[in-house]
Amino acid sequence: NEKKKVKGNRSSCSPSRVLHIRQIPSAVTGAEVIALGLPFGKVTNLLMLKGKGQAFLEMASVESAVSMVNYYTPATPHLHNQPVYIQYSNYKELKTDNQHHQARPQAALQGVNAVQHGNLAITNTLAAEGGLLPSNTSVLRIIVENVVYPVTLEVLYQIFSKCGFVLKIVMFNKNNQFQALLQYADAMNAYYAKMTLDGQSIYTGCCTLRIDFSKLTSLKVKYNNDKSRDFTRTDLPFGDGQRTLETTLPPAFAPQNTVFPSYAGPPGYAPALGFPQGAVTTSATPGHVTIPAVPGIPGNSVLLVSNLNPEKNFPFWISTGVYGDVHRVKIMFKKRGIALVQMADAAQAQIAINYLNGQRLYGRVMHATLSKYQTIQLPHEGQEDKGLTKDFSNSPLHRFKNPCSKNFQNIFPPSATLHLSNIPPSVTVDDLKNLFTSKGSTVKGFKFFQKDSKMALIQLGSVEEAVHALIELHNHDFGENQHLRVSFSKSTI
């Protein structure tokens, strides 16, 4: 039966970009199967065999498929609260026949690909999958029903950060209902969160989540306190509220069994509400609920960065330094394309992830997430390291040592336009253009600031060029102890 539905050449080696998924519940949709693969790379094809409870998922590369199998082998994924099993298929390419029963899975795949490529004109046929496909908003409106126990901002962050990088949260009461607005880094995160968390209960039998896409495209947060938080800004005032990491409850209402369903999903995504049993527990102090530090929430300052160019590893820390002070970097001994990067604090780590995950660097799309490690250990004396671990904690290039620094106000996404500062009076426009051209950049525009000739904007041929130029030329020595400062700009020329 498999041969009748799948055409392709059998692979002589076991790893394949086509994966065989077994024991899928009958109600599972194609979009939910596709979501299993999204954290690991682009999904290029899907075949659903609902009568057999099976599916074949084709990834864009063997590397993505290997990452997916390696992750899910020890951590079995769940769909509709049932475990499903993933292994390599005997086929290295998946060719689906044009059969009517494959129309819905293919529509779901087209919808996801449309969003990933920036095409938001999704046709009505995509609704055939039985639910909304990604919209063009990264903001969700959340209503919590049957609120028996208080829901804090930190609890929402814990839950929703499993589906992607949470940028901002605002909580409020409206129409006697607990509501919240939550903004992700991109629309795919918001879609995935709605698909996996809508209708789930935070605590057994209560605090049920109802999730919709908001009409807003971005949230404005004025204060970092217990009702609102902008995780990309560490400089916002508390306002009238107070930032509380502990929730005080009347003793009579303190939850006795506050546990979440088992979590078995890839980093940044969650097939269910995502925490190990007992992740939220009552503390020894009566009336308090303690939320412990776990990977994926504020508290961890170590990044796991993968798919780096092995020949260009350590320069990466300079681009990370635009979003925080890098203290230590460790390149993996056996996998030189993977690194651990320790930032000064958890807020800086989250900012670096928000802006650098998915960014092209030296021909590769890098992936950044929080590591399970809380710190990077320096090698002991005599321990073989081959220079793969470096300590930058005392680097003079740190931009955020002063908590009142204006650098906190000038954090922008990677862009083709760079902001240059600390330019000596003797350096001309041609000098700077030639400097950037010598590093392989295409200069498309340049202008000095009218009020300050020490600063300028330079526009390059692409965002990737600008990232490379920043790495190559930040701290460039003009002589006489004068060094160029380079950062990303929100402006264009």
MIDRENVO-36730 format. One record per residue (C-alpha): residue number from 1; z, y, x. Coordinates in steps of 0.001 Angstrom, whole numbers. Each point is the difference from the previous one (the first is absolute). Example, Ala and Ser with C-alpha at 12.3 -4.5 7.8 and 13.67 -1.06 7.14 Angstrom:
% MIDRENVO-36730
<num=1 | w=7800 | v=-4500 | u=12300>
<num=2 | w=-660 | v=3440 | u=1370>
This chain:
% MIDRENVO-36730
<num=1 | w=0 | v=0 | u=0>
<num=2 | w=769 | v=2335 | u=2865>
<num=3 | w=-3465 | v=-620 | u=1471>
<num=4 | w=-1636 | v=914 | u=-3308>
<num=5 | w=1712 | v=3379 | u=-139>
<num=6 | w=37 | v=973 | u=3685>
<num=7 | w=-2957 | v=255 | u=2334>
<num=8 | w=407 | v=476 | u=3702>
<num=9 | w=-41 | v=-1528 | u=3427>
<num=10 | w=2908 | v=-2173 | u=994>
<num=11 | w=2005 | v=1410 | u=2877>
<num=12 | w=544 | v=-2117 | u=3086>
<num=13 | w=3281 | v=1760 | u=837>
<num=14 | w=3015 | v=132 | u=-2291>
<num=15 | w=523 | v=3804 | u=-252>
<num=16 | w=-2402 | v=1479 | u=-2523>
<num=17 | w=-286 | v=3304 | u=-1817>
<num=18 | w=-199 | v=-1998 | u=-3256>
<num=19 | w=3450 | v=-997 | u=-1263>
<num=20 | w=844 | v=-2678 | u=-2556>
<num=21 | w=2863 | v=963 | u=-2348>
<num=22 | w=1646 | v=-2758 | u=-2096>
<num=23 | w=2410 | v=-355 | u=-2934>
<num=24 | w=-896 | v=3343 | u=-1594>
<num=25 | w=1543 | v=498 | u=-3492>
<num=26 | w=-2619 | v=154 | u=-2744>
<num=27 | w=847 | v=3591 | u=-1023>
<num=28 | w=-562 | v=1434 | u=3491>
<num=29 | w=-2902 | v=2478 | u=195>
<num=30 | w=-2561 | v=443 | u=2721>
<num=31 | w=1506 | v=3381 | u=879>
<num=32 | w=3339 | v=-1682 | u=733>
<num=33 | w=-1646 | v=-2552 | u=2305>
<num=34 | w=-1902 | v=2782 | u=1784>
<num=35 | w=3288 | v=1872 | u=465>
<num=36 | w=1309 | v=-2876 | u=2143>
<num=37 | w=-2654 | v=793 | u=2588>
<num=38 | w=-106 | v=3802 | u=-111>
<num=39 | w=2865 | v=595 | u=2481>
<num=40 | w=-1877 | v=-1944 | u=2675>
<num=41 | w=-3474 | v=1545 | u=-315>
<num=42 | w=-3034 | v=351 | u=-2223>
<num=43 | w=-673 | v=-2757 | u=-2569>
<num=44 | w=-3746 | v=-720 | u=-202>
<num=45 | w=-270 | v=-2764 | u=-2614>
<num=46 | w=1989 | v=-1961 | u=-2556>
<num=47 | w=-546 | v=-3214 | u=-1939>
<num=48 | w=2470 | v=-940 | u=-2768>
<num=49 | w=291 | v=-3644 | u=-1141>
<num=50 | w=2460 | v=587 | u=-2830>
<num=51 | w=-351 | v=-3493 | u=-1446>
<num=52 | w=1249 | v=-1415 | u=3274>
<num=53 | w=2544 | v=2726 | u=755>
<num=54 | w=-1867 | v=852 | u=3197>
<num=55 | w=-1885 | v=2879 | u=1597>
<num=56 | w=-2024 | v=755 | u=3117>
<num=57 | w=520 | v=3370 | u=1665>
<num=58 | w=-2398 | v=1268 | u=2654>
<num=59 | w=1287 | v=2562 | u=2503>
<num=60 | w=-2236 | v=2362 | u=1999>
<num=61 | w=1048 | v=-1578 | u=3307>
<num=62 | w=1527 | v=-3171 | u=1365>
<num=63 | w=2752 | v=2123 | u=1565>
<num=64 | w=1065 | v=1270 | u=-3432>
<num=65 | w=41 | v=-3543 | u=-1379>
<num=66 | w=2041 | v=-1265 | u=2954>
<num=67 | w=2525 | v=2824 | u=-477>
<num=68 | w=267 | v=-863 | u=-3690>
<num=69 | w=530 | v=-3730 | u=602>
<num=70 | w=2477 | v=646 | u=2815>
<num=71 | w=2028 | v=2283 | u=-2251>
<num=72 | w=-13 | v=-2144 | u=-3135>
<num=73 | w=622 | v=-3357 | u=1704>
<num=74 | w=3736 | v=636 | u=583>
<num=75 | w=339 | v=2422 | u=-2958>
<num=76 | w=-1635 | v=-1621 | u=-3024>
<num=77 | w=-1472 | v=2645 | u=-2343>
<num=78 | w=770 | v=-25 | u=-3719>
<num=79 | w=-2244 | v=845 | u=-2953>
<num=80 | w=1649 | v=268 | u=-3411>
<num=81 | w=3195 | v=-1338 | u=1603>
<num=82 | w=-1770 | v=-3200 | u=1115>
<num=83 | w=-643 | v=-929 | u=3647>
<num=84 | w=-3654 | v=-199 | u=1071>
<num=85 | w=-1288 | v=-1600 | u=3187>
<num=86 | w=-2633 | v=1355 | u=2388>
<num=87 | w=-2031 | v=-1871 | u=2609>
<num=88 | w=-3330 | v=329 | u=1788>
<num=89 | w=-3023 | v=-1187 | u=-1943>
<num=90 | w=-2632 | v=-2355 | u=1447>
<num=91 | w=-2545 | v=2790 | u=-478>
<num=92 | w=-557 | v=2991 | u=2237>
<num=93 | w=-1865 | v=1972 | u=-2672>
<num=94 | w=395 | v=185 | u=-3772>
<num=95 | w=-3030 | v=334 | u=-2263>
<num=96 | w=853 | v=139 | u=-3678>
<num=97 | w=-2516 | v=-1025 | u=-2613>
<num=98 | w=-776 | v=2558 | u=-2715>
<num=99 | w=1952 | v=-1820 | u=-2690>
<num=100 | w=1491 | v=1738 | u=-3018>
<num=101 | w=3527 | v=-1227 | u=692>
<num=102 | w=-32 | v=1824 | u=3363>
<num=103 | w=-816 | v=3407 | u=-1545>
<num=104 | w=3624 | v=1181 | u=-275>
<num=105 | w=1077 | v=-927 | u=3559>
<num=106 | w=-3143 | v=1619 | u=1400>
<num=107 | w=638 | v=3142 | u=-2070>
<num=108 | w=3512 | v=208 | u=1407>
<num=109 | w=-1342 | v=-391 | u=3538>
<num=110 | w=-2612 | v=2713 | u=-554>
<num=111 | w=2677 | v=2312 | u=-1345>
<num=112 | w=2255 | v=-446 | u=3030>
<num=113 | w=-2932 | v=482 | u=2381>
<num=114 | w=-1068 | v=3135 | u=-1887>
<num=115 | w=3419 | v=1560 | u=546>
<num=116 | w=182 | v=-1090 | u=3648>
<num=117 | w=-3339 | v=1731 | u=657>
<num=118 | w=928 | v=3167 | u=-1882>
<num=119 | w=-2193 | v=-699 | u=-3049>
<num=120 | w=2246 | v=787 | u=-2954>
<num=121 | w=-2739 | v=-231 | u=-2646>
<num=122 | w=1199 | v=-3397 | u=-1216>
<num=123 | w=-2016 | v=-1296 | u=-2945>
<num=124 | w=1350 | v=-1362 | u=-3262>
<num=125 | w=-877 | v=-3536 | u=1046>
<num=126 | w=2948 | v=69 | u=2388>
<num=127 | w=2386 | v=-4 | u=-2967>
<num=128 | w=-1157 | v=-3549 | u=-732>
<num=129 | w=2603 | v=-1223 | u=2459>
<num=130 | w=2642 | v=774 | u=-2596>
<num=131 | w=1652 | v=3074 | u=1462>
<num=132 | w=-518 | v=3315 | u=1740>
<num=133 | w=-1554 | v=-43 | u=3424>
<num=134 | w=891 | v=2615 | u=2603>
<num=135 | w=-101 | v=3580 | u=-1203>
<num=136 | w=-507 | v=3040 | u=2187>
<num=137 | w=3679 | v=961 | u=-1>
<num=138 | w=2712 | v=-1099 | u=2385>
<num=139 | w=2781 | v=1244 | u=-2323>
<num=140 | w=1792 | v=-2342 | u=-2429>
<num=141 | w=2144 | v=897 | u=-3019>
<num=142 | w=2923 | v=-2419 | u=-282>
<num=143 | w=2231 | v=-487 | u=-3044>
<num=144 | w=3066 | v=-2225 | u=298>
<num=145 | w=1073 | v=-1565 | u=-3291>
<num=146 | w=3347 | v=-1562 | u=-912>
<num=147 | w=1864 | v=1746 | u=2819>
<num=148 | w=3260 | v=-1933 | u=156>
<num=149 | w=631 | v=816 | u=3659>
<num=150 | w=-975 | v=3301 | u=1685>
<num=151 | w=-3325 | v=38 | u=1838>
<num=152 | w=109 | v=2059 | u=3185>
<num=153 | w=-2772 | v=1544 | u=2027>
<num=154 | w=733 | v=-2446 | u=2825>
<num=155 | w=-391 | v=-2999 | u=-2326>
<num=156 | w=-3389 | v=1308 | u=-1182>
<num=157 | w=-1039 | v=512 | u=3610>
<num=158 | w=998 | v=-3541 | u=918>
<num=159 | w=-1979 | v=-1495 | u=-2859>
<num=160 | w=-3171 | v=2104 | u=155>
<num=161 | w=-284 | v=166 | u=3795>
<num=162 | w=-856 | v=-3716 | u=-123>
<num=163 | w=-3310 | v=1029 | u=-1597>
<num=164 | w=-957 | v=2640 | u=2543>
<num=165 | w=1138 | v=3147 | u=1734>
<num=166 | w=2075 | v=2198 | u=-2309>
<num=167 | w=-395 | v=3704 | u=774>
<num=168 | w=2039 | v=1713 | u=-2742>
<num=169 | w=2293 | v=-796 | u=-2945>
<num=170 | w=1262 | v=2312 | u=-2767>
<num=171 | w=2490 | v=-1323 | u=-2621>
<num=172 | w=872 | v=1647 | u=-3347>
<num=173 | w=1038 | v=-656 | u=-3583>
<num=174 | w=-2439 | v=706 | u=-2829>
<num=175 | w=262 | v=-949 | u=-3686>
<num=176 | w=3283 | v=-1774 | u=807>
<num=177 | w=-1855 | v=-2251 | u=2434>
<num=178 | w=400 | v=-509 | u=3741>
<num=179 | w=-3327 | v=916 | u=1587>
<num=180 | w=-1396 | v=474 | u=3479>
<num=181 | w=-3203 | v=1139 | u=1665>
<num=182 | w=-899 | v=-1811 | u=3209>
<num=183 | w=-2845 | v=813 | u=2392>
<num=184 | w=-1581 | v=-2544 | u=2337>
<num=185 | w=-2131 | v=597 | u=3070>
<num=186 | w=-3113 | v=-1115 | u=-1897>
<num=187 | w=-1243 | v=-1075 | u=-3429>
<num=188 | w=-255 | v=-3688 | u=926>
<num=189 | w=3768 | v=-103 | u=599>
<num=190 | w=602 | v=1547 | u=-3424>
<num=191 | w=-2332 | v=-2471 | u=-1701>
<num=192 | w=1647 | v=-2940 | u=1743>
<num=193 | w=3488 | v=1174 | u=-956>
<num=194 | w=-986 | v=389 | u=-3651>
<num=195 | w=-1613 | v=-3436 | u=-42>
<num=196 | w=2967 | v=-1803 | u=1577>
<num=197 | w=3072 | v=1928 | u=-1189>
<num=198 | w=-808 | v=1135 | u=-3546>
<num=199 | w=2266 | v=-1890 | u=-2428>
<num=200 | w=2313 | v=-1341 | u=2733>
<num=201 | w=3788 | v=473 | u=-248>
<num=202 | w=1994 | v=1393 | u=2908>
<num=203 | w=3110 | v=-1909 | u=-1088>
<num=204 | w=41 | v=-3176 | u=-2039>
<num=205 | w=-611 | v=907 | u=-3660>
<num=206 | w=143 | v=3776 | u=444>
<num=207 | w=-1478 | v=3052 | u=1734>
<num=208 | w=-3582 | v=-954 | u=-878>
<num=209 | w=-2852 | v=1904 | u=1660>
<num=210 | w=-2835 | v=1493 | u=-2068>
<num=211 | w=-2686 | v=1435 | u=2281>
<num=212 | w=-3072 | v=2150 | u=-662>
<num=213 | w=-2322 | v=2135 | u=2092>
<num=214 | w=989 | v=3663 | u=-28>
<num=215 | w=-2463 | v=2803 | u=-716>
<num=216 | w=1335 | v=1750 | u=3113>
<num=217 | w=-1789 | v=-501 | u=3308>
<num=218 | w=2889 | v=1172 | u=2189>
<num=219 | w=3726 | v=736 | u=-285>
<num=220 | w=1750 | v=3158 | u=1183>
<num=221 | w=3542 | v=-662 | u=1218>
<num=222 | w=2316 | v=2952 | u=750>
<num=223 | w=3210 | v=-1874 | u=860>
<num=224 | w=1005 | v=-3224 | u=1751>
<num=225 | w=2966 | v=-1195 | u=-2046>
<num=226 | w=1037 | v=-2779 | u=-2379>
<num=227 | w=-2629 | v=1040 | u=-2618>
<num=228 | w=-3034 | v=761 | u=2146>
<num=229 | w=-1231 | v=-917 | u=3453>
<num=230 | w=-3009 | v=769 | u=2190>
<num=231 | w=-31 | v=-2694 | u=2690>
<num=232 | w=-2547 | v=1963 | u=2058>
<num=233 | w=2298 | v=3046 | u=309>
<num=234 | w=3322 | v=-85 | u=1798>
<num=235 | w=534 | v=3756 | u=-181>
<num=236 | w=399 | v=459 | u=-3782>
<num=237 | w=3404 | v=1264 | u=-1225>
<num=238 | w=2287 | v=-2034 | u=-2246>
<num=239 | w=-38 | v=2708 | u=-2677>
<num=240 | w=2690 | v=-305 | u=-2649>
<num=241 | w=149 | v=-3791 | u=279>
<num=242 | w=1469 | v=-2207 | u=2688>
<num=243 | w=-1741 | v=-2771 | u=1819>
<num=244 | w=1946 | v=-3158 | u=-830>
<num=245 | w=-714 | v=-3394 | u=1477>
<num=246 | w=2744 | v=-1601 | u=-2048>
<num=247 | w=139 | v=-112 | u=-3786>
<num=248 | w=3397 | v=317 | u=-1608>
<num=249 | w=367 | v=-2019 | u=-3206>
<num=250 | w=2907 | v=-306 | u=-2431>
<num=251 | w=1780 | v=-3293 | u=875>
<num=252 | w=-652 | v=-1398 | u=-3468>
<num=253 | w=-3768 | v=398 | u=455>
<num=254 | w=-409 | v=-1162 | u=3589>
<num=255 | w=-2645 | v=-2785 | u=47>
<num=256 | w=1408 | v=-3403 | u=853>
<num=257 | w=-3325 | v=-1750 | u=667>
<num=258 | w=-2463 | v=2640 | u=1085>
<num=259 | w=-2694 | v=-2123 | u=1600>
<num=260 | w=-3752 | v=329 | u=153>
<num=261 | w=-2530 | v=-2823 | u=-307>
<num=262 | w=-1019 | v=-1606 | u=3299>
<num=263 | w=-2434 | v=2049 | u=2013>
<num=264 | w=-2810 | v=-1748 | u=1823>
<num=265 | w=-2737 | v=2576 | u=530>
<num=266 | w=-1760 | v=1591 | u=2969>
<num=267 | w=1313 | v=3189 | u=1599>
<num=268 | w=-572 | v=2984 | u=-2258>
<num=269 | w=-964 | v=-2058 | u=-3069>
<num=270 | w=2018 | v=-1922 | u=-2577>
<num=271 | w=-1113 | v=-2692 | u=-2462>
<num=272 | w=3348 | v=447 | u=-1781>
<num=273 | w=3042 | v=2256 | u=241>
<num=274 | w=592 | v=-450 | u=3628>
<num=275 | w=3380 | v=-889 | u=1471>
<num=276 | w=1811 | v=-3069 | u=1236>
<num=277 | w=2802 | v=-1209 | u=-2234>
<num=278 | w=3041 | v=2198 | u=349>
<num=279 | w=-1914 | v=2950 | u=1452>
<num=280 | w=2115 | v=2277 | u=-2181>
<num=281 | w=3604 | v=-1065 | u=-252>
<num=282 | w=3323 | v=1383 | u=-1110>
<num=283 | w=2045 | v=1214 | u=2911>
<num=284 | w=3665 | v=-536 | u=720>
<num=285 | w=722 | v=3456 | u=-1397>
<num=286 | w=354 | v=-183 | u=-3805>
<num=287 | w=-2730 | v=1893 | u=-1840>
<num=288 | w=-2467 | v=242 | u=2893>
<num=289 | w=-3400 | v=-1597 | u=463>
<num=290 | w=-1004 | v=-257 | u=3645>
<num=291 | w=-3653 | v=-19 | u=961>
<num=292 | w=-315 | v=-1605 | u=3441>
<num=293 | w=-2656 | v=992 | u=2521>
<num=294 | w=-3004 | v=-2301 | u=-195>
<num=295 | w=-3460 | v=266 | u=1588>
<num=296 | w=-2174 | v=2337 | u=-2020>
<num=297 | w=2580 | v=2626 | u=-987>
<num=298 | w=1367 | v=3048 | u=1822>
<num=299 | w=2155 | v=-1091 | u=2916>
<num=300 | w=-2527 | v=-1830 | u=2161>
<num=301 | w=-1728 | v=2075 | u=2674>
<num=302 | w=-2125 | v=-2750 | u=1625>
<num=303 | w=-3690 | v=-327 | u=-901>
<num=304 | w=-2115 | v=-3133 | u=260>
<num=305 | w=-3521 | v=1117 | u=900>
<num=306 | w=-2848 | v=-2521 | u=148>
<num=307 | w=-3761 | v=-219 | u=615>
<num=308 | w=231 | v=2364 | u=2971>
<num=309 | w=-2564 | v=21 | u=2789>
<num=310 | w=1752 | v=-1982 | u=2793>
<num=311 | w=-1560 | v=2242 | u=2664>
<num=312 | w=1277 | v=3204 | u=-1641>
<num=313 | w=3523 | v=-925 | u=-1060>
<num=314 | w=2442 | v=2474 | u=1442>
<num=315 | w=-1996 | v=3153 | u=-841>
<num=316 | w=683 | v=-919 | u=-3629>
<num=317 | w=3551 | v=1312 | u=310>
<num=318 | w=-1329 | v=3521 | u=537>
<num=319 | w=-1772 | v=6 | u=-3384>
<num=320 | w=3172 | v=-1387 | u=-1567>
<num=321 | w=1873 | v=2865 | u=1671>
<num=322 | w=-1783 | v=2485 | u=-2276>
<num=323 | w=2174 | v=-1378 | u=-2819>
<num=324 | w=3257 | v=-513 | u=1880>
<num=325 | w=1580 | v=-568 | u=3395>
<num=326 | w=-875 | v=-3398 | u=1464>
<num=327 | w=2938 | v=-1479 | u=1920>
<num=328 | w=-1277 | v=-3440 | u=999>
<num=329 | w=-3196 | v=-2055 | u=-136>
<num=330 | w=-330 | v=-3750 | u=526>
<num=331 | w=-3350 | v=-1800 | u=214>
<num=332 | w=158 | v=-3657 | u=-1040>
<num=333 | w=-285 | v=-2299 | u=3031>
<num=334 | w=-2395 | v=-2544 | u=-1569>
<num=335 | w=-1698 | v=2343 | u=-2498>
<num=336 | w=-897 | v=3217 | u=1790>
<num=337 | w=-1456 | v=1495 | u=-3202>
<num=338 | w=3455 | v=137 | u=-1630>
<num=339 | w=2755 | v=2468 | u=897>
<num=340 | w=3500 | v=1001 | u=-1056>
<num=341 | w=583 | v=3770 | u=-39>
<num=342 | w=3520 | v=1403 | u=-340>
<num=343 | w=205 | v=3510 | u=-1460>
<num=344 | w=2960 | v=2385 | u=213>
<num=345 | w=1054 | v=-773 | u=-3582>
<num=346 | w=-1057 | v=-1780 | u=-3182>
<num=347 | w=-1512 | v=3113 | u=-1616>
<num=348 | w=-2358 | v=487 | u=2936>
<num=349 | w=-939 | v=-3686 | u=-126>
<num=350 | w=-942 | v=277 | u=-3674>
<num=351 | w=-2054 | v=3158 | u=623>
<num=352 | w=-1899 | v=-1743 | u=2815>
<num=353 | w=-783 | v=-2941 | u=-2302>
<num=354 | w=-1144 | v=2274 | u=-2827>
<num=355 | w=-2508 | v=1812 | u=2201>
<num=356 | w=-1124 | v=-2617 | u=2542>
<num=357 | w=-269 | v=-3262 | u=-1935>
<num=358 | w=-3709 | v=-722 | u=-467>
<num=359 | w=-1086 | v=2610 | u=2555>
<num=360 | w=-2844 | v=-926 | u=2389>
<num=361 | w=1057 | v=-2 | u=3641>
<num=362 | w=-2370 | v=-957 | u=2820>
<num=363 | w=-2339 | v=-1870 | u=-2316>
<num=364 | w=2680 | v=-1875 | u=-1948>
<num=365 | w=1816 | v=647 | u=-3274>
<num=366 | w=3683 | v=-158 | u=890>
<num=367 | w=2688 | v=-1241 | u=-2348>
<num=368 | w=3512 | v=1468 | u=26>
<num=369 | w=3076 | v=-1158 | u=-1863>
<num=370 | w=3757 | v=-172 | u=575>
<num=371 | w=1148 | v=-2742 | u=2362>
<num=372 | w=2778 | v=-2463 | u=-739>
<num=373 | w=1590 | v=1149 | u=3269>
<num=374 | w=2401 | v=2947 | u=-6>
<num=375 | w=-434 | v=859 | u=3693>
<num=376 | w=-2161 | v=-813 | u=3021>
<num=377 | w=1951 | v=-1589 | u=2822>
<num=378 | w=-904 | v=1041 | u=3535>
<num=379 | w=-628 | v=-2929 | u=2384>
<num=380 | w=2976 | v=-1130 | u=2048>
<num=381 | w=-73 | v=352 | u=3765>
<num=382 | w=-2151 | v=-2758 | u=1454>
<num=383 | w=-1495 | v=-888 | u=-3384>
<num=384 | w=-3795 | v=-362 | u=14>
<num=385 | w=-1588 | v=2738 | u=-2115>
<num=386 | w=-3230 | v=979 | u=1821>
<num=387 | w=503 | v=3620 | u=-1007>
<num=388 | w=-376 | v=-752 | u=-3705>
<num=389 | w=3219 | v=1778 | u=-1026>
<num=390 | w=391 | v=3724 | u=660>
<num=391 | w=2778 | v=2477 | u=-707>
<num=392 | w=-1077 | v=3492 | u=-1091>
<num=393 | w=3391 | v=1131 | u=-1325>
<num=394 | w=202 | v=2834 | u=2553>
<num=395 | w=-3647 | v=1029 | u=-184>
<num=396 | w=-668 | v=3763 | u=280>
<num=397 | w=-2789 | v=-434 | u=-2584>
<num=398 | w=2344 | v=-538 | u=-2937>
<num=399 | w=-799 | v=2516 | u=-2742>
<num=400 | w=2954 | v=-509 | u=-2340>
<num=401 | w=3113 | v=168 | u=2193>
<num=402 | w=998 | v=3316 | u=-1577>
<num=403 | w=910 | v=-591 | u=-3673>
<num=404 | w=-1082 | v=3577 | u=-785>
<num=405 | w=-3379 | v=-364 | u=1693>
<num=406 | w=-3038 | v=1367 | u=-1822>
<num=407 | w=-1747 | v=-3260 | u=892>
<num=408 | w=1642 | v=-1545 | u=-3075>
<num=409 | w=-2002 | v=2439 | u=-2130>
<num=410 | w=-3301 | v=-861 | u=1696>
<num=411 | w=-364 | v=-3736 | u=-608>
<num=412 | w=-3454 | v=-781 | u=-1387>
<num=413 | w=-2172 | v=-3109 | u=-398>
<num=414 | w=-2489 | v=-844 | u=2763>
<num=415 | w=-2982 | v=2351 | u=-381>
<num=416 | w=-3162 | v=941 | u=1861>
<num=417 | w=1449 | v=3476 | u=684>
<num=418 | w=2639 | v=323 | u=2716>
<num=419 | w=2486 | v=2830 | u=555>
<num=420 | w=250 | v=1046 | u=3647>
<num=421 | w=2874 | v=2056 | u=1390>
<num=422 | w=1465 | v=1147 | u=3312>
<num=423 | w=-3477 | v=965 | u=1242>
<num=424 | w=146 | v=2085 | u=3218>
<num=425 | w=-1714 | v=3454 | u=-129>
<num=426 | w=-2450 | v=-1042 | u=2735>
<num=427 | w=-1433 | v=-2920 | u=-2054>
<num=428 | w=-3200 | v=877 | u=-1891>
<num=429 | w=-1738 | v=-1453 | u=-3043>
<num=430 | w=-2523 | v=-1767 | u=2233>
<num=431 | w=2805 | v=-1438 | u=2134>
<num=432 | w=1613 | v=-1606 | u=-3035>
<num=433 | w=-3292 | v=-1230 | u=-1484>
<num=434 | w=-948 | v=-1583 | u=3329>
<num=435 | w=3449 | v=-1577 | u=289>
<num=436 | w=-312 | v=-1741 | u=-3373>
<num=437 | w=-3643 | v=-953 | u=615>
<num=438 | w=1018 | v=-1665 | u=3276>
<num=439 | w=2210 | v=-2352 | u=-2025>
<num=440 | w=-2882 | v=-1102 | u=-2227>
<num=441 | w=600 | v=2424 | u=-2858>
<num=442 | w=-2715 | v=1789 | u=-1976>
<num=443 | w=1060 | v=3634 | u=-467>
<num=444 | w=-1236 | v=1333 | u=-3353>
<num=445 | w=2067 | v=3166 | u=-209>
<num=446 | w=2523 | v=2112 | u=1894>
<num=447 | w=1946 | v=3198 | u=-567>
<num=448 | w=2964 | v=1770 | u=1568>
<num=449 | w=2752 | v=1355 | u=-2225>
<num=450 | w=-452 | v=3761 | u=-443>
<num=451 | w=3680 | v=826 | u=328>
<num=452 | w=804 | v=-2480 | u=2765>
<num=453 | w=-2538 | v=-855 | u=2699>
<num=454 | w=2241 | v=-2825 | u=1209>
<num=455 | w=-977 | v=-2020 | u=-3085>
<num=456 | w=-3336 | v=-1264 | u=-1303>
<num=457 | w=-1674 | v=-2461 | u=-2358>
<num=458 | w=-2636 | v=-2468 | u=1159>
<num=459 | w=-2032 | v=-2139 | u=-2401>
<num=460 | w=-1347 | v=-3319 | u=1301>
<num=461 | w=-2579 | v=-2462 | u=-1272>
<num=462 | w=2412 | v=-2327 | u=-1834>
<num=463 | w=3651 | v=-767 | u=-641>
<num=464 | w=-147 | v=-2885 | u=2483>
<num=465 | w=-1369 | v=2332 | u=2686>
<num=466 | w=2845 | v=2415 | u=-685>
<num=467 | w=2620 | v=-2774 | u=306>
<num=468 | w=-1472 | v=-1060 | u=3352>
<num=469 | w=-164 | v=3609 | u=1215>
<num=470 | w=3616 | v=619 | u=-972>
<num=471 | w=1091 | v=-3075 | u=1959>
<num=472 | w=-2094 | v=947 | u=3013>
<num=473 | w=721 | v=3733 | u=128>
<num=474 | w=3464 | v=675 | u=-1420>
<num=475 | w=2045 | v=1268 | u=2963>
<num=476 | w=-3165 | v=610 | u=2048>
<num=477 | w=988 | v=1876 | u=3162>
<num=478 | w=-1859 | v=3294 | u=490>
<num=479 | w=1924 | v=596 | u=3212>
<num=480 | w=2987 | v=2189 | u=788>
<num=481 | w=2152 | v=-2128 | u=-2326>
<num=482 | w=-1998 | v=977 | u=-3093>
<num=483 | w=-679 | v=-2918 | u=-2334>
<num=484 | w=-2213 | v=-138 | u=-3100>
<num=485 | w=1643 | v=-918 | u=-3306>
<num=486 | w=-2174 | v=-1837 | u=-2546>
<num=487 | w=741 | v=-925 | u=-3629>
<num=488 | w=-1896 | v=-639 | u=-3228>
<num=489 | w=-858 | v=2993 | u=-2191>
<num=490 | w=-238 | v=388 | u=-3779>
<num=491 | w=-2621 | v=2724 | u=493>
<num=492 | w=-3752 | v=-237 | u=529>
<num=493 | w=-2377 | v=2291 | u=1830>
